[in-house]
Each structure stands twice: as structure tokens, then as C-alpha cells.
Amino acid sequence: MNKDKGTARRRFLSYIADPDHSRPVISPFLPDERVVAQTLQTLGEQPINDNIANEIRLASLLDYEPMFMSQFHELIFPWQVDKELSTAENEVSFIPLADGNWTKTIPRKVYSWNDDVPCPVQTEKDHFKLIAVCERISDQEENIRTYFRDLRARVGDHGVIVAGHPHPSWLGYQINPQTIYYHYQDFPGTFQKSMQALFEAALFVIEIAIAEKLDFISDSSYGLEMTSPALFLEMDLPWIQKFSAFAHERNSLFWYHNCGFTSELIKKGYFNQIGADVVETLASPPEGDNDLAESRRHLHASICSKGNFPLTLLRDGTVEQIEASCRFMVDQVRSSKHIYSTADAVLQDTPPENFISLVRTLRQLTDK
């Protein structure tokens, strides 16, 4: 094994290309910025007001390979806050269109994407506003290019950057989860036009991301906690395959994220049809429904899986339980192409001692 101690970015990409001759990669998925800051303090370091710089420092101290995820839907939908109409309770935003402003009102104290929040696509007419915004994506080229270039400069070779996620079937977060399925049934033709418009806008963004040297193009979709195998094949897989092909045609890599109930989709071979270089997170209970070893066996050997340490165990468990679970995870995928990570983004209340134990234990086990 080549235990190259070069840059984190090089180690990560080398493992994807040639795992048999590369050092195993440890890459917790998007640890909460408060966890990063508190863990630095536990290690005797002072965090600064820069989340990326903080994680780069933490990754260096603990010897892991960080990944960073870019904005995406924000680059397509440039909402501007209307300070005059906004209140202490609600934030009002708008996007100027030829026939007037498209507006949205989001409660300040509520997460901005769930069934209870009035996302901007609420009626069939709103789909045509979404399409109009997507068709003007070239107006955003300079802002998009500057954003990606600055992000690459901030991360440097200290980690990999994943561009994503476009989410055509979610209309780039412009429709809430429940309404997706209502509109897909009630306005199928219009919904398809919205997905196509978002897809085309996403390709414009992806082209720039690749030119600005982001490492992975990505997409994501629901697991079976929210969709069905038939709907996955109909609403999600075709778009994901097109994104993957687009990336590979431009010598980029493709990353697929699904942190839900995916066991059946994997066993049916659907994930092998994506064309992904990396598939995460193969989440096990309680976050998902995967048996890691079994699901890994159903993935093609060329695919690099990533995951799947349970988030609640990482937050609530003892150091001894975390060490035991690390040993179990390593045993489950020891002969497979696998990046050691978590079942989704590391929760904000995760104790620093537990995060440190996760990374150090995995490094000790995989460097043998």
C-alpha cells in the first residue's frame, strides 16, 4: 500500500482511482461547524471565523480527508431579500421577472425546506416562473464562476469539493416535499417541463464547476421513506444518469448521495445503473435500512461506497461504543472499495471526544 502523506485532495482522488495501492480514506460527511469549532478547542486550537479553514485545520490534526459541498440551487435561483416587506417573523424574498417579481415568504424560525413551509412553487402558474428563471441562467455566469473559483481557492488541495445537488425532481428545493407528489400527479406535463428546465440550468452550472476544477459533480434523491422503487425509476434515475454521463464526458467524477432507506434499491441493482464513482451513505438503522456488508456486496466492485457510521450513536454513544462500531464497520467492508464516513451530516450536538474517537479509531484500524 502506498501510504502517501501528500495533500488530502490527492489522497482522496488517488483512492477513488486505485484503492489497492492507496491509503484508505476517512472523510466524515459535512460535520456541523459547531462540532468542528468545539473539537478544535478540545485539541487546544482556537477556531477562527472561517468554517472551511477550521475544518482544514481539524482534518490535518486528526489525519482525515475532508470533503466540502458547494451551493447549487442558490446559484440558479438568486433570491433577494425584500427588507421593506420582511418582518421579524417572516423573510420575504423576490426574483425579478419580465412580468413582475416572483416572491416567497419563509418563517424565520422554521427550516426552509419541509412540508409546512410555503415554498415558492405552490400552483401550476408558479412552475412557469421557475422555468423563466432557469431559462435566464446565463445571466448568472459571472457570479457562478466567481463563486466556484473562490471556493476552490479557499479549499485548495486540502480537500475535495463536491458540486451539488441539482435535484430536478425536487425542483431545486423550490417546492416542498409533499407538494412534489401532488403536482407530479396533478400537472404531470408542467412538472416535466419544470424538471427539464432545471436540468438544463444545472448543466450550465456544472460546466462551470468542472472548468473551475471542482472534483465531483453530484446529485441526490429520496430513499424509500419518501418514494417508491417505481417512482425512483421514473422521477429520479433518468436525470441522475444524465448528470453522471455529462460529468464523465468531461473527464469529471460523479457522486451520488442518498442517506435514506436504500437497501431495496441497491439489491434491485438500481444504484449500479447510475454510473456513479462514489455512492453514499448506505445508512443503517436508525437513519437508514442497510446492512452495510450486504448492500456493499450488491454494488458493483468499481463503485466506491461511502458511509455509514450511525449519527445518533456518534452523538449519544460512549467512546467505547464508538470504537466497537468502528471495528464492526471496517470488518464489513474490509475487502471493498469504501470511504469511511458517517450516515449523513454530523449532528450539531456531537461531543468533540466522540468525533475524535471516530476518526482516530478508523485511522488506527485502516492503517494496519
C-alpha positions as CSV (number, residue, x, y, z in Angstrom):
1,M,0.0,0.0,0.0
2,N,1.2,3.5,-0.9
3,K,0.8,5.4,2.4
4,D,1.3,8.7,0.6
5,K,1.0,11.6,3.0
6,G,0.5,14.1,0.2
7,T,-2.4,16.5,0.1
8,A,-5.8,15.4,1.3
9,R,-7.2,16.1,-2.1
10,R,-4.6,13.9,-3.8
11,R,-5.1,11.1,-1.3
12,F,-8.9,11.2,-1.8
13,L,-8.7,11.1,-5.6
14,S,-6.0,8.5,-5.6
15,Y,-8.1,6.2,-3.6
16,I,-11.0,6.6,-6.0
17,A,-8.7,5.7,-8.9
18,D,-6.7,2.9,-7.4
19,P,-7.8,1.8,-3.9
20,D,-5.5,-1.3,-3.9
21,H,-2.4,1.0,-3.9
22,S,-3.7,3.9,-1.9
23,R,-4.2,4.7,1.7
24,P,-7.8,4.2,3.0
25,V,-9.8,7.5,3.1
26,I,-11.6,8.7,6.2
27,S,-14.0,11.6,5.5
28,P,-16.8,12.4,7.9
29,F,-19.7,13.9,6.0
30,L,-20.1,17.7,6.5
31,P,-19.5,17.9,10.2
32,D,-21.6,20.7,11.8
33,E,-19.5,23.9,12.1
34,R,-20.1,24.0,15.8
35,V,-18.7,20.4,16.2
36,V,-15.6,21.4,14.2
37,A,-15.0,24.5,16.3
38,Q,-15.6,22.6,19.6
39,T,-13.3,19.8,18.5
40,L,-10.6,22.2,17.6
41,Q,-10.9,23.8,21.1
42,T,-10.7,20.3,22.7
43,L,-7.5,19.7,20.8
44,G,-6.1,23.0,22.1
45,E,-6.6,25.0,19.0
46,Q,-8.5,28.3,18.6
47,P,-11.2,28.3,15.8
48,I,-11.5,31.3,13.6
49,N,-14.4,32.8,11.8
50,D,-14.0,30.6,8.7
51,N,-15.7,27.3,8.6
52,I,-13.6,25.9,5.7
53,A,-10.3,26.9,7.3
54,N,-11.4,25.4,10.6
55,E,-12.2,22.0,9.1
56,I,-9.0,22.0,7.1
57,R,-7.1,22.6,10.3
58,L,-9.1,19.9,12.1
59,A,-8.6,17.4,9.3
60,S,-4.8,18.0,9.4
61,L,-4.7,17.5,13.2
62,L,-6.8,14.2,13.1
63,D,-5.4,13.0,9.8
64,Y,-8.6,12.7,7.7
65,E,-9.5,13.8,4.2
66,P,-12.3,16.4,4.3
67,M,-14.9,16.9,1.6
68,F,-16.8,20.2,1.1
69,M,-20.1,20.7,-0.8
70,S,-20.8,23.7,-2.9
71,Q,-24.0,25.6,-3.2
72,F,-26.1,24.7,-6.2
73,H,-29.8,25.7,-6.2
74,E,-28.8,29.1,-4.8
75,L,-26.8,29.7,-7.9
76,I,-29.8,29.1,-10.2
77,F,-32.3,30.9,-8.0
78,P,-30.8,34.2,-6.9
79,W,-33.4,35.2,-4.3
80,Q,-33.1,38.7,-3.0
81,V,-34.4,39.7,0.4
82,D,-37.0,42.4,0.4
83,K,-36.2,44.4,3.5
84,E,-39.2,46.6,3.3
85,L,-41.7,43.7,3.2
86,S,-39.8,41.4,5.6
87,T,-40.8,41.3,9.3
88,A,-39.5,39.9,12.5
89,E,-41.5,36.8,11.8
90,N,-41.1,36.3,8.1
91,E,-38.4,36.9,5.5
92,V,-39.8,38.0,2.1
93,S,-37.6,37.4,-1.0
94,F,-38.1,38.0,-4.7
95,I,-36.6,37.3,-8.1
96,P,-37.4,39.9,-10.8
97,L,-39.2,38.6,-13.9
98,A,-40.4,40.2,-17.0
99,D,-44.0,40.2,-15.8
100,G,-43.2,41.2,-12.2
101,N,-41.5,39.8,-9.1
102,W,-41.7,36.2,-8.1
103,T,-41.9,36.2,-4.4
104,K,-41.6,33.8,-1.4
105,T,-42.3,34.2,2.3
106,I,-40.5,32.0,4.7
107,P,-40.9,32.0,8.5
108,R,-37.6,32.9,10.1
109,K,-37.7,30.3,12.8
110,V,-38.6,27.3,10.5
111,Y,-36.2,25.2,8.4
112,S,-36.7,26.4,4.9
113,W,-37.5,23.1,3.3
114,N,-40.2,20.9,4.7
115,D,-43.9,20.2,4.3
116,D,-45.0,23.1,6.5
117,V,-43.1,25.8,4.7
118,P,-44.7,27.7,1.8
119,C,-42.0,27.2,-0.9
120,P,-42.4,29.4,-3.9
121,V,-43.8,26.7,-6.3
122,Q,-47.3,26.4,-4.9
123,T,-49.5,26.5,-8.0
124,E,-49.2,25.4,-11.6
125,K,-48.5,29.0,-12.6
126,D,-45.5,29.0,-10.3
127,H,-43.9,26.3,-12.5
128,F,-43.7,28.8,-15.4
129,K,-42.0,31.3,-13.1
130,L,-39.4,28.6,-12.2
131,I,-38.9,27.8,-15.9
132,A,-38.4,31.5,-16.7
133,V,-35.7,31.8,-14.0
134,C,-33.9,28.7,-15.3
135,E,-34.0,30.0,-18.8
136,R,-32.1,33.1,-17.7
137,I,-29.2,31.1,-16.1
138,S,-26.6,32.6,-18.4
139,D,-27.2,35.9,-16.7
140,Q,-25.6,34.4,-13.6
141,E,-22.5,33.1,-15.3
142,E,-20.1,35.6,-13.8
143,N,-21.4,35.1,-10.3
144,I,-21.4,31.3,-10.6
145,R,-17.8,31.3,-12.0
146,T,-16.6,33.6,-9.3
147,Y,-18.2,31.6,-6.6
148,F,-16.7,28.3,-7.7
149,R,-13.3,29.8,-8.3
150,D,-13.2,31.4,-4.8
151,L,-14.4,28.1,-3.3
152,R,-11.6,26.2,-5.0
153,A,-9.1,28.8,-3.8
154,R,-10.3,28.5,-0.2
155,V,-10.2,24.7,-0.1
156,G,-7.0,24.4,-2.2
157,D,-5.6,20.9,-2.2
158,H,-6.7,20.4,1.5
159,G,-9.9,18.5,0.5
160,V,-12.2,17.6,-2.3
161,I,-15.2,19.7,-3.4
162,V,-18.5,18.2,-4.5
163,A,-20.8,20.3,-6.6
164,G,-24.4,19.7,-5.7
165,H,-27.1,18.8,-5.6
166,P,-29.3,19.9,-8.6
167,H,-32.4,17.8,-7.6
168,P,-34.6,18.0,-10.7
169,S,-37.4,16.1,-9.1
170,W,-37.3,18.4,-6.1
171,L,-37.2,21.4,-8.4
172,G,-34.1,22.6,-6.7
173,Y,-35.8,23.0,-3.3
174,Q,-38.3,25.5,-4.8
175,I,-41.3,23.1,-3.9
176,N,-41.9,21.5,-0.6
177,P,-41.7,17.7,-0.3
178,Q,-45.4,16.9,-0.1
179,T,-46.3,19.2,-2.9
180,I,-43.8,17.4,-5.2
181,Y,-46.1,14.4,-5.4
182,Y,-49.3,16.4,-5.6
183,H,-48.0,18.4,-8.6
184,Y,-46.4,15.4,-10.2
185,Q,-49.8,13.8,-10.3
186,D,-52.0,16.8,-10.9
187,F,-49.8,18.7,-13.5
188,P,-47.6,16.0,-15.0
189,G,-46.8,17.8,-18.2
190,T,-46.0,21.0,-16.5
191,F,-43.9,19.3,-13.8
192,Q,-41.9,17.6,-16.5
193,K,-41.2,21.0,-18.2
194,S,-40.0,22.3,-14.8
195,M,-37.7,19.4,-14.3
196,Q,-36.3,19.8,-17.8
197,A,-35.7,23.5,-17.3
198,L,-33.9,22.9,-14.0
199,F,-31.8,20.1,-15.6
200,E,-30.7,22.4,-18.4
201,A,-29.8,25.2,-16.0
202,A,-28.0,22.7,-13.9
203,L,-25.8,21.6,-16.8
204,F,-24.8,25.2,-17.3
205,V,-23.7,25.4,-13.7
206,I,-22.0,22.0,-13.9
207,E,-20.0,23.0,-16.9
208,I,-18.6,26.0,-15.0
209,A,-17.9,23.8,-11.9
210,I,-15.8,21.5,-13.9
211,A,-13.9,24.3,-15.6
212,E,-13.2,25.7,-12.2
213,K,-11.7,22.4,-11.0
214,L,-14.3,21.1,-8.6
215,D,-13.7,17.4,-8.1
216,F,-17.1,15.8,-8.2
217,I,-20.4,16.5,-9.8
218,S,-23.3,15.1,-7.8
219,D,-27.0,14.6,-7.4
220,S,-29.2,13.1,-4.7
221,S,-32.7,11.7,-4.3
222,Y,-35.1,10.3,-1.7
223,G,-34.9,6.8,-0.3
224,L,-37.9,4.6,0.2
225,E,-39.0,6.5,3.2
226,M,-40.5,9.1,0.8
227,T,-40.7,7.5,-2.6
228,S,-41.2,4.0,-4.2
229,P,-38.9,1.9,-6.5
230,A,-41.2,2.7,-9.4
231,L,-41.1,6.5,-8.8
232,F,-37.3,6.3,-8.3
233,L,-37.0,4.8,-11.8
234,E,-39.4,7.3,-13.2
235,M,-38.7,10.6,-11.5
236,D,-35.0,10.3,-10.4
237,L,-32.9,7.8,-12.1
238,P,-33.0,9.2,-15.7
239,W,-31.9,12.7,-14.5
240,I,-29.1,11.2,-12.3
241,Q,-27.8,9.1,-15.2
242,K,-27.7,12.1,-17.5
243,F,-25.7,14.1,-14.9
244,S,-23.3,11.2,-14.5
245,A,-22.8,10.9,-18.2
246,F,-22.3,14.6,-18.6
247,A,-19.6,14.6,-15.9
248,H,-17.8,11.6,-17.4
249,E,-17.9,13.0,-20.9
250,R,-15.9,16.0,-19.4
251,N,-13.5,13.7,-17.5
252,S,-15.0,14.6,-14.2
253,L,-16.3,12.3,-11.4
254,F,-19.8,11.7,-10.3
255,W,-21.0,11.4,-6.7
256,Y,-24.5,10.1,-5.7
257,H,-25.9,10.9,-2.3
258,N,-28.8,9.1,-0.7
259,C,-29.0,9.0,3.1
260,G,-32.4,7.3,3.4
261,F,-33.9,3.8,3.1
262,T,-32.0,2.5,0.1
263,S,-31.5,-1.2,0.7
264,E,-34.1,-2.4,-1.7
265,L,-32.9,0.0,-4.4
266,I,-29.4,-1.3,-4.0
267,K,-30.5,-5.0,-4.1
268,K,-32.5,-4.5,-7.2
269,G,-29.4,-3.2,-8.9
270,Y,-30.7,0.3,-9.5
271,F,-27.6,2.0,-8.0
272,N,-25.4,0.1,-10.3
273,Q,-27.3,1.8,-13.2
274,I,-26.5,5.3,-12.0
275,G,-22.9,5.5,-13.3
276,A,-21.6,6.8,-10.0
277,D,-18.0,6.8,-9.0
278,V,-19.0,7.3,-5.3
279,V,-22.2,6.3,-3.6
280,E,-23.1,7.4,-0.1
281,T,-24.2,6.8,2.6
282,L,-25.6,3.2,2.8
283,A,-27.1,4.3,6.1
284,S,-28.0,1.6,8.6
285,P,-30.8,1.8,11.2
286,P,-31.9,4.1,12.7
287,E,-31.0,6.5,9.9
288,G,-31.5,4.0,7.0
289,D,-32.2,0.4,6.4
290,N,-28.9,-1.0,5.1
291,D,-26.9,-3.9,6.3
292,L,-23.5,-2.5,5.2
293,A,-21.9,-5.7,4.2
294,E,-24.9,-7.0,2.3
295,S,-25.5,-3.7,0.4
296,R,-21.8,-3.4,-0.4
297,R,-22.0,-6.9,-2.0
298,H,-24.8,-5.7,-4.3
299,L,-22.8,-2.7,-5.5
300,H,-20.5,-3.1,-8.5
301,A,-16.9,-3.5,-7.4
302,S,-15.9,-0.4,-9.4
303,I,-18.2,1.8,-7.3
304,C,-16.7,3.4,-4.2
305,S,-19.2,3.3,-1.4
306,K,-19.0,5.8,1.4
307,G,-20.5,5.8,4.9
308,N,-22.1,4.7,7.2
309,F,-21.4,5.4,10.9
310,P,-24.7,6.0,12.7
311,L,-25.2,9.7,13.6
312,T,-27.1,9.1,16.8
313,L,-24.5,6.7,18.1
314,L,-21.8,9.2,17.3
315,R,-23.8,11.9,19.2
316,D,-25.1,9.8,22.1
317,G,-22.7,6.8,22.4
318,T,-19.7,6.3,24.7
319,V,-16.2,6.3,23.3
320,E,-16.1,2.5,23.9
321,Q,-19.3,2.1,21.8
322,I,-17.9,4.2,19.0
323,E,-14.7,2.2,18.9
324,A,-16.6,-1.1,18.7
325,S,-18.8,0.3,16.0
326,C,-15.8,1.4,14.0
327,R,-14.3,-2.1,14.2
328,F,-17.6,-3.5,13.0
329,M,-17.8,-1.1,10.1
330,V,-14.2,-1.8,9.0
331,D,-14.8,-5.6,9.2
332,Q,-18.0,-5.2,7.0
333,V,-16.2,-3.6,4.1
334,R,-12.5,-4.6,4.6
335,S,-12.1,-6.0,1.1
336,S,-14.2,-3.4,-0.7
337,K,-13.7,0.0,-2.2
338,H,-15.1,2.1,0.6
339,I,-14.5,5.5,2.2
340,Y,-15.1,5.5,5.9
341,S,-17.6,8.2,6.8
342,T,-20.9,8.9,8.5
343,A,-24.6,8.1,7.7
344,D,-25.2,11.8,6.9
345,A,-24.0,15.2,8.1
346,V,-22.5,15.0,11.6
347,L,-25.1,16.3,14.1
348,Q,-24.5,19.6,15.9
349,D,-24.6,18.2,19.4
350,T,-22.0,15.6,18.7
351,P,-19.4,15.7,21.6
352,P,-15.8,16.5,20.4
353,E,-14.5,13.4,22.2
354,N,-16.7,11.2,20.1
355,F,-15.7,12.8,16.9
356,I,-12.1,12.5,17.8
357,S,-12.6,8.8,18.7
358,L,-14.4,8.1,15.4
359,V,-11.5,9.5,13.3
360,R,-8.6,8.2,15.3
361,T,-10.1,4.7,15.7
362,L,-10.8,4.4,12.0
363,R,-7.3,5.6,11.2
364,Q,-5.7,3.1,13.5
365,L,-7.8,0.3,12.1
366,T,-7.2,1.1,8.5
367,D,-3.5,1.9,8.6
368,K,-2.6,-1.6,9.7
